[in-house]
Amino acid sequence: MKALVDGAFKHFGKNKIYEKQFIRYFKNKGMSEKEADQLWIKANAMNIIEIGVIPIARRENPLKILGHVTVFTLKGKEEE
């Protein structure tokens, strides 16, 4: 499981990737979106990744939050 998840992070060359990147990577490998969702759920339960959110704000008004994106961080790696 860890090697499978590591592949997505290595593909993007980062220790932190967006949920959409993770899902797209595994869909391109032949998984369905549901299978990719189950993969990150299991990876989180196995403490392989950490899930967080980053707010999306207007540049001219950083306090005006427009939404958020879900981010996965590979555990056990140095922060970039």
C-alpha positions as CSV (number, residue, x, y, z in Angstrom):
1,M,0.0,0.0,0.0
2,K,2.8,2.4,0.9
3,A,4.7,1.8,-2.3
4,L,1.5,2.4,-4.3
5,V,0.8,5.7,-2.6
6,D,4.4,6.7,-2.8
7,G,4.2,6.4,-6.6
8,A,1.7,9.3,-6.8
9,F,3.9,11.6,-4.7
10,K,7.0,10.6,-6.7
11,H,5.2,11.3,-9.9
12,F,4.5,14.9,-8.9
13,G,7.9,15.3,-7.2
14,K,6.4,16.6,-4.0
15,N,5.5,15.4,-0.5
16,K,2.3,17.4,-0.6
17,I,-0.3,17.0,-3.4
18,Y,-3.9,18.0,-4.0
19,E,-6.7,15.4,-3.7
20,K,-7.6,16.0,-7.3
21,Q,-4.0,15.2,-8.4
22,F,-4.0,12.0,-6.4
23,I,-7.3,10.8,-7.9
24,R,-6.3,11.8,-11.5
25,Y,-3.0,10.0,-11.1
26,F,-4.7,6.7,-10.1
27,K,-7.5,7.1,-12.7
28,N,-4.8,7.4,-15.3
29,K,-3.4,4.1,-13.9
30,G,-6.8,2.4,-14.6
31,M,-8.6,2.9,-11.3
32,S,-12.1,4.2,-11.0
33,E,-12.6,7.4,-9.0
34,K,-14.3,5.3,-6.3
35,E,-11.3,3.0,-6.1
36,A,-8.9,6.0,-5.8
37,D,-11.1,7.4,-3.0
38,Q,-10.9,4.1,-1.2
39,L,-7.1,4.1,-1.6
40,W,-6.6,7.5,0.1
41,I,-9.1,6.5,2.8
42,K,-7.1,3.4,3.5
43,A,-3.7,5.3,3.3
44,N,-5.0,7.8,5.8
45,A,-6.2,5.0,8.2
46,M,-2.8,3.3,7.8
47,N,-1.1,6.6,8.7
48,I,0.7,6.8,5.4
49,I,-0.8,10.2,4.5
50,E,-2.2,13.1,6.4
51,I,-5.2,15.0,5.1
52,G,-5.6,18.7,5.4
53,V,-7.3,21.7,3.7
54,I,-5.9,24.9,2.3
55,P,-8.2,27.9,2.0
56,I,-8.5,29.7,-1.4
57,A,-8.7,33.5,-1.0
58,R,-8.7,36.5,-3.2
59,R,-5.3,38.1,-3.7
60,E,-6.6,41.5,-3.1
61,N,-8.5,40.5,0.0
62,P,-6.9,37.5,1.7
63,L,-9.6,37.4,4.4
64,K,-12.2,36.8,1.7
65,I,-12.2,32.9,1.6
66,L,-13.7,31.6,-1.7
67,G,-13.4,27.9,-0.9
68,H,-10.8,25.3,0.0
69,V,-8.8,22.4,-1.5
70,T,-8.0,19.1,0.1
71,V,-4.3,18.3,0.4
72,F,-2.5,15.0,1.1
73,T,0.9,15.0,2.8
74,L,3.1,12.0,2.7
75,K,4.0,11.1,6.3
76,G,7.6,10.5,7.3
77,K,9.0,12.9,4.7
78,E,10.7,16.2,5.3
79,E,8.5,19.2,4.6
80,E,9.4,21.1,1.4
